[in-house]
Amino acid sequence: MSKPNESALGQLFDRSPIGMYRSTEQGQFLHVNRALVELLGYESTEALLAANLNRDIYVEPSQRTAMIAKYKGRGVVDGALVQWRTRDDRRLNVRIFGHVVIEGEQVWFDASVVDVSALEATNAELERTANTLAMVVRQVSAVYWLVDHDLRILHTGGPIMEVLGYPPETHIGRTLYEVHAEDPGNVDPIGAHLRAFAGEAVTYQNEYRGRQLSTTICPNRVDGVITGVIGTSVDVTAQRALERRMVDAQRAESLGVLAGGLAHDFNNLLVAILGNADLGLRDIPLNAPGRAALENVRTAGLRAAELTNQLLAYAGRGGVSSARVVLSPIVGELLRISAPRMPANAIATVDIPEHLAIRGDAGQFRQVVMNLIGNAREALGGRGGTIDVRARATRLDGKSHPDDALTADSGNYVMIEVADDGAGMSVESRRRIFDPFFTTKATGHGLGLAAVLGIVRSHGGGLRVASEVGKGTTFSVMWPASTTPEGMQPIVRPTRRTILVIDDEDLVRDVLTRMVEDLGYTALSAPGGAEGLAIVDAQPVDAVLVDLTMPRMSGADVVAALRQRRPRLPIVLVTGYDRDRRGPVDVNAHLPKPFRIEALEQTLAELFPGS
């Protein structure tokens, strides 16, 4: 077969769809074909021949200088990427393929030019898309892997180090059989991958290296043929923890409604029992027949009242007063009370600023601290140890914390911490410690920490528990900080002594009326809020005892109406169950149900000094 002659080669040069040219080392075109003229947008071959590569074609002439220096000695240019400009100043990314021609002292460059602008733009877009997908994968905490038919791991990606704790390349080249045998999770992944090779997509929940994962295994198809399997695992640990907290909160709410309703009805019965017992004891002389039986009735009633109060505290619907409470004296007193029951080798330390104060019910704050100190004491056991009680002012942003049992809203709080270096708790115990009747103590009734949670909830606070087996436990209570200066809570003290009792329960209203009369006051009574307001409008009343939870018109609504009519009228809120969660009510005193006649006497005496 004969070689093509010069005419045939010339036609091939001119008709080639790829731009071609010969130039001097100085950049002067010697020959150009039609494809190059069209690529660069010149109107004719003559117009392009008049152009110079350095001056007119290269965006950066230094690129040509560097290319000549690199490839001249080799004699071949194998796809150098450079940027050219067209006649109308558009930018082109082109690749140069060619060789150096040397004839005597003459040096020429013969080159073919391929426009890769569209390809480069596509590659750049693909790279941006890949980067975006990688960023999305990292943001959703998803890891992925690709295996072949031998279940050998070919590729991995995503935040593997952050989620699983080892570098992404750790298992590249190993089979799933080897990985699972060496570092197993709670689910064997082999079966799911084999099902994916059969064309099935498999999704399951699993736990691996301490993380809760949602895993999907799918076949990887190339041209319709399954060549491998792709697996993805999304870290749902935080989501599962949040779901558990929501379930726990819903369960606690349901139990709280039940406990609160039962305790409310039982408290009304206890008011009648204790009230009648107290009235009977006031009429029976010491050592008289029947007195011992009444005293036993009263003692049993008081013990029952303690349990119902703890149930109401757990429900978060006990009566709550709002006053400025200075922490340091109360904590010091409670530690002194607890000292006789402390192990001999236990040490208690206190770090509370002298004037640090909260806003709330002092009695319920005492109950919270006493329960937490008691819990810490039990955690130390006979071996002793250290109990630290500390408090500080803080500001919370309202975001939840992994250790939260109750997340506080944003605002100013006092954080009260009770920490011990005792045995600590397991994860399961931590989840259940606030359940009513759950206890790890042989003699406990399981209402102490449940009451703590309810009291803190009713005050609009937060509660956090950090514990680890063998490393102790820290309870952190976030209690709303006081913004009320000390000594700024005046109480109106009227001099007349007519008391109105408002309660919807006939049994309670009857015994309260007789208790008021037995104490030497004039008693009026009303079975509901509307009737009570009518009495206040019709005749002189010097103070009102009103139940908090009543049908039709609640105690809080009655108080609001009384404040509109007579702003300075002393009001005592008889509380036992805050059914509507109205929170603190503007009254002069709180009298928690059930109560003894001595408590009623003391409360009224404070309203009427000097009587």
C-alpha positions as CSV (number, residue, x, y, z in Angstrom):
1,M,0.0,0.0,0.0
2,S,1.5,3.3,-1.1
3,K,1.9,6.3,1.3
4,P,-0.5,9.2,0.9
5,N,1.0,12.0,-1.2
6,E,1.4,15.5,-0.2
7,S,-1.9,16.6,-1.8
8,A,-3.8,13.9,0.2
9,L,-2.2,15.0,3.4
10,G,-3.1,18.6,2.7
11,Q,-6.7,17.6,2.2
12,L,-6.7,15.6,5.4
13,F,-5.3,18.7,7.2
14,D,-7.9,21.0,5.7
15,R,-10.9,18.7,6.2
16,S,-10.1,17.5,9.8
17,P,-12.9,18.4,12.3
18,I,-10.1,19.0,14.9
19,G,-8.3,22.4,14.8
20,M,-4.8,22.0,13.6
21,Y,-1.9,24.5,13.0
22,R,1.8,24.9,12.5
23,S,3.6,27.9,14.2
24,T,7.0,29.3,14.8
25,E,8.6,29.4,18.3
26,Q,7.7,33.1,18.3
27,G,4.0,32.4,18.0
28,Q,3.5,33.2,14.3
29,F,0.9,30.9,12.5
30,L,2.3,29.3,9.4
31,H,-0.6,27.0,8.5
32,V,-4.1,26.7,10.0
33,N,-7.1,24.6,9.0
34,R,-10.7,25.5,8.7
35,A,-11.7,23.8,12.0
36,L,-9.3,26.0,13.9
37,V,-10.6,29.2,12.2
38,E,-14.1,28.3,13.2
39,L,-13.1,27.3,16.7
40,L,-11.5,30.7,17.3
41,G,-14.2,32.7,15.6
42,Y,-12.1,34.3,12.8
43,E,-13.8,35.3,9.6
44,S,-11.2,33.7,7.3
45,T,-8.0,31.7,7.3
46,E,-6.0,34.9,6.3
47,A,-7.4,36.7,9.4
48,L,-6.2,33.9,11.7
49,L,-2.8,33.7,10.0
50,A,-2.3,37.4,10.7
51,A,-2.8,36.7,14.4
52,N,0.0,35.8,16.9
53,L,-0.4,33.0,19.5
54,N,1.3,35.0,22.2
55,R,-0.4,38.3,21.5
56,D,-3.9,37.3,20.3
57,I,-4.6,33.7,21.3
58,Y,-3.2,32.8,24.8
59,V,-5.0,34.4,27.7
60,E,-1.8,34.1,29.7
61,P,1.2,34.1,27.3
62,S,3.3,32.7,30.1
63,Q,1.4,29.4,29.7
64,R,2.9,29.0,26.2
65,T,6.4,29.9,27.4
66,A,6.1,27.3,30.2
67,M,4.8,24.7,27.7
68,I,7.7,25.3,25.3
69,A,10.2,25.0,28.1
70,K,8.6,21.7,29.3
71,Y,8.0,19.9,26.0
72,K,10.6,21.3,23.5
73,G,13.3,19.0,24.7
74,R,10.9,16.0,24.7
75,G,9.8,16.7,21.1
76,V,6.1,15.8,22.0
77,V,3.2,17.7,23.6
78,D,0.8,15.2,25.1
79,G,-2.4,17.1,26.1
80,A,-1.2,20.3,27.8
81,L,-4.2,22.2,29.2
82,V,-4.1,25.9,28.4
83,Q,-6.6,28.8,28.1
84,W,-7.2,30.5,24.8
85,R,-9.3,33.4,23.7
86,T,-11.5,33.7,20.6
87,R,-11.8,36.7,18.3
88,D,-14.8,38.0,20.3
89,D,-12.8,37.4,23.6
90,R,-14.6,34.3,24.9
91,R,-12.5,32.0,27.0
92,L,-11.8,28.4,25.9
93,N,-10.1,25.6,27.8
94,V,-8.1,23.6,25.2
95,R,-5.7,20.7,25.2
96,I,-2.7,20.8,22.9
97,F,-1.4,17.6,21.3
98,G,1.6,17.8,18.9
99,H,5.3,17.6,18.2
100,V,8.3,19.7,17.5
101,V,9.6,19.9,14.0
102,I,13.3,20.8,13.6
103,E,14.8,21.4,10.1
104,G,18.3,22.9,10.3
105,E,18.0,26.0,12.4
106,Q,14.3,26.3,11.9
107,V,12.0,25.1,14.8
108,W,8.3,24.6,14.1
109,F,5.4,23.3,16.2
110,D,2.7,21.1,14.6
111,A,-0.3,20.8,16.9
112,S,-3.9,19.6,17.1
113,V,-6.3,21.5,19.4
114,V,-9.2,19.9,21.3
115,D,-11.8,22.2,22.9
116,V,-12.5,20.8,26.4
117,S,-14.4,23.8,27.8
118,A,-17.7,21.9,28.0
119,L,-16.0,18.8,29.5
120,E,-14.1,21.0,32.0
121,A,-17.3,22.7,33.0
122,T,-19.0,19.4,33.4
123,N,-16.2,18.0,35.5
124,A,-16.3,21.2,37.6
125,E,-20.0,20.8,38.1
126,L,-19.5,17.1,39.0
127,E,-16.9,18.0,41.5
128,R,-19.1,20.7,43.1
129,T,-22.0,18.1,43.2
130,A,-19.7,15.6,44.8
131,N,-18.5,18.1,47.4
132,T,-22.1,19.1,48.1
133,L,-23.1,15.4,48.5
134,A,-20.1,14.8,50.8
135,M,-21.1,17.8,52.9
136,V,-24.7,16.6,53.1
137,V,-23.6,13.1,54.1
138,R,-21.4,14.6,56.9
139,Q,-24.2,16.8,58.1
140,V,-26.7,14.0,58.4
141,S,-24.0,11.8,60.1
142,A,-24.3,9.1,57.4
143,V,-21.5,6.7,56.6
144,Y,-21.4,4.5,53.5
145,W,-19.5,1.6,52.0
146,L,-19.3,-0.4,48.8
147,V,-18.5,-4.2,48.6
148,D,-18.0,-6.6,45.8
149,H,-19.4,-10.2,45.3
150,D,-16.9,-11.5,47.9
151,L,-18.2,-8.9,50.4
152,R,-14.8,-7.2,50.2
153,I,-14.9,-3.5,51.1
154,L,-13.9,-1.5,48.1
155,H,-14.7,2.1,49.3
156,T,-16.0,3.9,52.3
157,G,-17.1,7.5,52.9
158,G,-18.8,9.9,55.3
159,P,-17.8,11.0,58.8
160,I,-16.6,7.6,59.7
161,M,-14.0,8.9,62.3
162,E,-16.7,11.1,64.0
163,V,-19.4,8.4,64.0
164,L,-17.5,5.1,64.4
165,G,-14.2,6.3,65.9
166,Y,-11.7,4.9,63.3
167,P,-10.1,6.2,60.1
168,P,-12.1,5.7,56.8
169,E,-9.5,3.5,55.3
170,T,-9.3,1.0,58.2
171,H,-11.3,-1.8,56.6
172,I,-10.6,-1.2,52.9
173,G,-9.7,-4.5,51.3
174,R,-11.1,-6.6,54.1
175,T,-14.2,-8.7,53.9
176,L,-17.4,-8.1,56.0
177,Y,-16.8,-11.6,57.4
178,E,-13.5,-10.5,58.9
179,V,-14.8,-7.2,60.1
180,H,-17.8,-8.6,61.8
181,A,-15.8,-11.4,63.4
182,E,-13.3,-8.9,64.8
183,D,-15.7,-6.1,65.8
184,P,-19.3,-7.3,65.9
185,G,-22.4,-5.2,66.3
186,N,-25.7,-6.4,67.7
187,V,-26.9,-7.4,64.1
188,D,-25.1,-9.6,61.7
189,P,-24.8,-7.6,58.4
190,I,-23.9,-10.6,56.2
191,G,-27.4,-11.8,55.6
192,A,-28.6,-8.3,54.6
193,H,-25.8,-8.0,52.1
194,L,-26.5,-11.4,50.6
195,R,-30.2,-10.4,50.2
196,A,-29.1,-7.2,48.4
197,F,-27.1,-9.3,45.9
198,A,-30.4,-11.0,45.2
199,G,-31.9,-7.6,44.2
200,E,-33.6,-6.8,47.5
201,A,-33.2,-3.5,49.4
202,V,-32.9,-4.1,53.2
203,T,-33.4,-1.6,56.0
204,Y,-32.8,-2.4,59.7
205,Q,-31.9,-0.7,63.0
206,N,-28.7,-1.7,64.7
207,E,-26.2,-0.7,67.3
208,Y,-22.5,-0.6,66.5
209,R,-19.6,0.8,68.6
210,G,-22.0,2.5,71.0
211,R,-24.0,4.2,68.3
212,Q,-27.6,3.7,67.3
213,L,-27.7,3.4,63.5
214,S,-30.4,3.2,60.8
215,T,-28.9,1.0,58.1
216,T,-30.0,0.5,54.5
217,I,-28.4,-2.1,52.1
218,C,-29.1,-1.9,48.4
219,P,-27.7,-3.6,45.2
220,N,-25.2,-1.5,43.1
221,R,-26.2,-1.9,39.5
222,V,-24.0,-1.1,36.5
223,D,-25.9,-1.3,33.1
224,G,-28.6,-3.3,34.9
225,V,-26.2,-5.8,36.3
226,I,-25.6,-6.1,40.1
227,T,-21.9,-5.6,40.5
228,G,-21.8,-5.1,44.3
229,V,-23.7,-3.7,47.3
230,I,-23.9,-0.2,48.7
231,G,-24.6,0.2,52.4
232,T,-25.4,3.4,54.3
233,S,-25.8,3.9,58.1
234,V,-27.3,7.1,59.5
235,D,-26.3,7.9,63.1
236,V,-29.7,8.3,65.0
237,T,-28.3,8.1,68.5
238,A,-29.4,11.6,69.5
239,Q,-32.8,11.0,67.8
240,R,-33.4,7.8,69.7
241,A,-32.4,9.4,73.0
242,L,-34.8,12.2,72.3
243,E,-37.6,9.7,71.5
244,R,-36.9,7.9,74.8
245,R,-37.1,11.1,76.7
246,M,-40.4,12.0,75.0
247,V,-41.8,8.6,75.9
248,D,-40.6,8.9,79.4
249,A,-42.1,12.4,79.6
250,Q,-45.5,11.2,78.3
251,R,-45.5,8.3,80.7
252,A,-44.6,10.6,83.6
253,E,-47.4,13.0,82.5
254,S,-49.9,10.2,82.5
255,L,-48.8,8.9,85.9
256,G,-48.8,12.5,87.2
257,V,-52.5,13.0,86.1
258,L,-53.4,9.7,87.8
259,A,-51.4,10.4,91.0
260,G,-52.6,14.0,91.2
261,G,-56.3,13.1,90.9
262,L,-56.1,10.3,93.5
263,A,-54.1,12.5,95.9
264,H,-56.6,15.4,95.5
265,D,-59.6,13.2,96.4
266,F,-57.7,11.5,99.2
267,N,-56.5,14.9,100.6
268,N,-60.0,16.1,100.9
269,L,-60.9,13.0,102.9
270,L,-57.8,13.6,105.1
271,V,-58.8,17.2,105.8
272,A,-62.1,15.8,107.2
273,I,-60.3,13.0,109.1
274,L,-57.6,15.2,110.6
275,G,-59.9,18.2,111.2
276,N,-62.5,16.1,113.1
277,A,-59.7,14.3,115.0
278,D,-58.2,17.7,116.1
279,L,-61.6,19.0,117.1
280,G,-62.4,15.9,119.0
281,L,-59.0,16.0,120.8
282,R,-59.7,19.7,121.8
283,D,-62.9,18.5,123.6
284,I,-61.5,15.4,125.2
285,P,-59.4,15.8,128.4
286,L,-56.0,14.1,128.7
287,N,-56.2,10.5,129.7
288,A,-59.9,10.4,129.0
289,P,-61.3,7.2,127.4
290,G,-61.2,7.4,123.6
291,R,-58.5,10.0,123.4
292,A,-55.7,7.5,122.5
293,A,-57.8,6.2,119.6
294,L,-58.3,9.7,118.2
295,E,-54.5,10.4,118.6
296,N,-53.8,7.2,116.6
297,V,-56.3,8.4,113.9
298,R,-54.5,11.7,113.7
299,T,-51.0,10.1,113.5
300,A,-52.1,7.8,110.8
301,G,-53.8,10.7,108.9
302,L,-50.5,12.7,109.1
303,R,-48.5,9.8,107.7
304,A,-51.0,9.4,104.9
305,A,-50.8,13.1,104.2
306,E,-47.0,12.9,103.7
307,L,-47.6,10.2,101.0
308,T,-50.3,12.2,99.2
309,N,-48.1,15.4,99.3
310,Q,-45.3,13.4,97.7
311,L,-47.7,12.2,95.0
312,L,-48.9,15.7,94.4
313,A,-45.3,16.9,94.2
314,Y,-44.5,14.2,91.6
315,A,-47.5,15.2,89.6
316,G,-46.2,18.8,89.7
317,R,-49.7,20.0,90.8
318,G,-49.2,20.7,94.4
319,G,-49.8,24.2,95.7
320,V,-46.8,26.5,95.0
321,S,-46.2,29.8,96.8
322,S,-43.7,32.3,95.4
323,A,-41.3,34.0,97.7
324,R,-37.7,34.9,98.0
325,V,-35.8,32.0,99.5
326,V,-32.2,32.4,100.6
327,L,-30.4,29.1,100.1
328,S,-27.4,29.0,102.5
329,P,-29.3,28.9,105.8
330,I,-31.7,26.2,104.6
331,V,-29.0,24.0,103.3
332,G,-26.9,24.4,106.4
333,E,-29.9,23.5,108.6
334,L,-30.8,20.4,106.5
335,L,-27.2,19.1,106.7
336,R,-27.3,19.5,110.5
337,I,-30.6,17.5,110.6
338,S,-29.1,14.8,108.4
339,A,-25.8,14.6,110.3
340,P,-26.9,11.8,112.7
341,R,-27.8,9.5,109.8
342,M,-24.6,10.1,107.9
343,P,-22.0,7.3,107.8
344,A,-19.3,7.9,110.3
345,N,-16.6,8.4,107.6
346,A,-18.7,10.6,105.4
347,I,-17.8,14.2,104.8
348,A,-20.3,16.9,103.6
349,T,-19.1,20.2,102.1
350,V,-21.0,23.3,101.2
351,D,-20.2,26.0,98.6
352,I,-23.1,28.4,98.4
353,P,-22.7,32.2,98.2
354,E,-24.3,33.8,101.3
355,H,-27.0,35.9,99.6
356,L,-27.8,33.6,96.7
357,A,-31.6,33.3,96.5
358,I,-34.3,31.6,94.5
359,R,-38.0,32.3,93.9
360,G,-40.4,29.6,95.0
361,D,-41.9,27.7,97.9
362,A,-39.4,27.4,100.8
363,G,-41.1,24.2,102.1
364,Q,-40.9,22.5,98.8
365,F,-37.3,23.6,98.3
366,R,-36.5,22.0,101.6
367,Q,-38.1,18.8,100.4
368,V,-36.0,18.8,97.2
369,V,-32.7,19.3,99.0
370,M,-33.6,16.9,101.8
371,N,-34.4,14.2,99.2
372,L,-31.2,14.8,97.3
373,I,-29.1,14.7,100.4
374,G,-30.8,11.5,101.5
375,N,-30.2,10.0,98.1
376,A,-26.5,10.9,98.2
377,R,-26.2,9.5,101.8
378,E,-27.7,6.2,100.6
379,A,-25.4,6.1,97.7
380,L,-22.3,6.3,100.0
381,G,-23.5,3.4,102.0
382,G,-21.4,2.1,104.9
383,R,-18.0,2.9,103.2
384,G,-18.5,6.6,103.5
385,G,-17.2,9.2,101.1
386,T,-18.0,12.8,100.2
387,I,-21.2,14.8,99.6
388,D,-20.8,18.2,98.0
389,V,-23.6,20.7,98.0
390,R,-22.9,23.7,95.9
391,A,-24.9,26.5,94.1
392,R,-24.2,29.3,91.7
393,A,-26.1,31.7,89.5
394,T,-26.3,30.8,85.9
395,R,-28.1,31.7,82.7
396,L,-29.6,29.0,80.5
397,D,-30.3,29.2,76.7
398,G,-33.2,26.7,76.8
399,K,-31.3,24.0,74.8
400,S,-31.6,20.4,76.0
401,H,-28.6,18.6,77.5
402,P,-28.0,14.8,77.2
403,D,-28.2,14.5,81.0
404,D,-31.5,16.4,81.3
405,A,-34.4,14.8,83.1
406,L,-36.3,18.1,82.7
407,T,-35.0,20.9,80.4
408,A,-35.4,24.4,81.7
409,D,-36.5,27.3,79.5
410,S,-34.1,30.1,78.8
411,G,-33.6,32.5,81.6
412,N,-31.8,33.2,84.9
413,Y,-31.5,30.4,87.3
414,V,-29.7,29.2,90.4
415,M,-28.0,25.8,89.8
416,I,-28.0,23.7,93.0
417,E,-25.8,20.6,92.7
418,V,-25.7,17.7,95.1
419,A,-22.8,15.4,94.2
420,D,-21.6,12.2,95.8
421,D,-18.7,9.8,95.1
422,G,-20.7,6.7,95.8
423,A,-21.5,3.7,93.6
424,G,-23.1,5.6,90.8
425,M,-26.0,4.3,88.6
426,S,-26.4,2.2,85.5
427,V,-28.1,3.6,82.4
428,E,-31.3,1.7,83.1
429,S,-31.5,2.9,86.7
430,R,-31.0,6.5,85.5
431,R,-33.9,6.2,83.2
432,R,-36.2,4.9,86.0
433,I,-35.1,6.8,89.1
434,F,-37.9,9.4,88.7
435,D,-40.7,6.8,88.2
436,P,-43.0,6.8,91.2
437,F,-42.6,3.7,93.4
438,F,-39.2,2.8,91.8
439,T,-36.6,2.2,94.4
440,T,-33.4,0.3,94.9
441,K,-33.7,0.5,98.7
442,A,-35.3,-2.3,100.7
443,T,-37.2,0.2,102.9
444,G,-38.0,2.9,100.4
445,H,-41.3,3.7,98.9
446,G,-39.9,5.2,95.6
447,L,-41.5,8.7,95.8
448,G,-38.6,10.8,96.9
449,L,-37.0,11.6,93.5
450,A,-40.4,11.5,91.8
451,A,-41.4,14.3,94.2
452,V,-38.2,16.2,93.4
453,L,-39.0,16.1,89.7
454,G,-42.6,17.2,90.2
455,I,-41.6,20.1,92.5
456,V,-39.0,21.4,90.1
457,R,-41.4,21.1,87.2
458,S,-44.1,23.0,89.0
459,H,-41.6,25.8,89.7
460,G,-40.6,26.1,86.1
461,G,-37.1,24.7,86.6
462,G,-34.9,22.1,85.2
463,L,-33.3,18.9,86.5
464,R,-30.1,17.1,85.3
465,V,-28.5,13.8,86.4
466,A,-25.0,12.8,85.6
467,S,-23.9,9.3,86.9
468,E,-21.5,6.5,86.0
469,V,-21.1,3.2,87.8
470,G,-18.2,3.5,90.2
471,K,-17.8,7.2,89.8
472,G,-20.7,8.7,91.8
473,T,-23.7,10.8,90.9
474,T,-24.4,14.5,90.5
475,F,-28.0,15.9,90.6
476,S,-28.2,19.5,89.3
477,V,-31.4,21.5,89.9
478,M,-32.0,24.6,87.9
479,W,-34.3,26.8,90.0
480,P,-35.6,30.2,88.9
481,A,-33.5,32.9,90.4
482,S,-35.0,35.5,92.7
483,T,-35.3,39.0,91.4
484,T,-37.2,40.3,94.5
485,P,-35.1,42.3,97.0
486,E,-35.3,41.0,100.6
487,G,-38.0,42.6,102.7
488,M,-40.3,43.7,99.9
489,Q,-43.3,41.5,100.6
490,P,-45.7,43.4,102.8
491,I,-48.8,41.5,104.2
492,V,-52.1,43.4,104.8
493,R,-53.1,42.8,108.4
494,P,-56.8,43.6,109.0
495,T,-58.2,43.8,112.5
496,R,-61.7,42.3,112.2
497,R,-62.2,38.5,112.4
498,T,-64.9,37.2,110.1
499,I,-63.7,34.4,107.9
500,L,-65.3,33.1,104.7
501,V,-64.7,29.5,103.7
502,I,-65.1,28.6,100.0
503,D,-64.9,24.9,99.1
504,D,-67.0,22.7,96.9
505,E,-66.6,19.6,99.0
506,D,-69.3,19.5,101.7
507,L,-67.3,17.4,104.1
508,V,-64.2,19.7,103.8
509,R,-66.3,22.9,104.0
510,D,-68.1,21.6,107.1
511,V,-65.0,20.7,109.0
512,L,-63.1,23.9,108.0
513,T,-66.1,26.0,109.2
514,R,-66.1,24.2,112.6
515,M,-62.3,24.6,112.9
516,V,-62.6,28.4,112.3
517,E,-65.4,28.7,114.8
518,D,-63.5,26.6,117.4
519,L,-60.6,29.0,117.1
520,G,-62.8,31.9,118.1
521,Y,-63.6,33.4,114.7
522,T,-66.9,34.1,113.0
523,A,-67.3,31.6,110.1
524,L,-69.2,32.0,106.8
525,S,-69.2,29.4,104.1
526,A,-70.0,29.1,100.4
527,P,-70.0,25.9,98.1
528,G,-68.4,27.7,95.1
529,G,-66.7,30.7,93.8
530,A,-69.8,32.6,92.6
531,E,-71.6,32.1,95.9
532,G,-68.5,33.3,97.8
533,L,-68.2,36.4,95.7
534,A,-71.9,37.2,96.4
535,I,-71.2,37.0,100.1
536,V,-68.2,39.3,99.9
537,D,-70.4,41.8,97.9
538,A,-73.2,41.6,100.5
539,Q,-71.6,41.7,103.9
540,P,-68.3,42.4,105.7
541,V,-65.6,39.7,105.4
542,D,-62.2,40.1,106.9
543,A,-60.4,37.1,105.3
544,V,-61.1,34.3,102.9
545,L,-60.1,30.7,102.9
546,V,-60.5,29.4,99.3
547,D,-59.9,26.0,97.8
548,L,-57.6,26.0,94.7
549,T,-59.3,23.2,92.7
550,M,-63.1,23.6,92.3
551,P,-65.5,23.1,89.4
552,R,-66.9,26.0,87.3
553,M,-64.8,28.6,89.0
554,S,-61.3,27.7,90.2
555,G,-59.6,29.1,93.3
556,A,-57.3,31.1,91.1
557,D,-60.2,32.7,89.3
558,V,-61.9,33.5,92.7
559,V,-58.7,35.1,93.9
560,A,-58.5,37.2,90.8
561,A,-62.1,38.4,91.2
562,L,-61.6,39.2,94.9
563,R,-58.5,41.2,94.1
564,Q,-60.5,43.3,91.7
565,R,-63.2,43.9,94.3
566,R,-61.1,44.3,97.4
567,P,-57.3,44.4,96.6
568,R,-56.3,44.5,100.3
569,L,-58.5,41.6,101.5
570,P,-56.3,38.8,103.1
571,I,-56.7,35.6,101.2
572,V,-55.5,32.1,102.2
573,L,-55.3,29.6,99.4
574,V,-56.1,26.1,100.7
575,T,-54.0,24.0,98.3
576,G,-53.7,20.3,97.6
577,Y,-54.0,19.9,93.9
578,D,-53.2,22.4,91.1
579,R,-55.4,20.7,88.5
580,D,-55.1,23.4,85.9
581,R,-51.4,24.1,86.5
582,R,-52.1,27.8,87.1
583,G,-48.9,28.2,89.1
584,P,-48.3,30.8,91.8
585,V,-51.4,32.8,92.8
586,D,-51.5,36.2,94.4
587,V,-52.5,35.4,98.0
588,N,-51.3,36.3,101.4
589,A,-50.7,32.7,102.6
590,H,-50.9,29.1,101.5
591,L,-52.3,26.3,103.6
592,P,-51.5,22.9,102.1
593,K,-54.1,20.1,102.5
594,P,-54.3,18.2,104.7
595,F,-53.4,20.4,107.7
596,R,-53.9,20.3,111.5
597,I,-55.9,22.9,113.4
598,E,-52.6,24.3,114.8
599,A,-51.5,25.2,111.3
600,L,-54.8,27.0,110.6
601,E,-54.5,28.8,113.9
602,Q,-51.0,30.0,113.1
603,T,-51.9,31.1,109.6
604,L,-54.9,33.2,110.9
605,A,-52.9,34.6,113.7
606,E,-50.4,36.0,111.2
607,L,-53.2,37.7,109.4
608,F,-54.7,39.1,112.6
609,P,-51.7,40.0,114.9
610,G,-52.4,41.1,118.5
611,S,-55.7,39.1,118.8
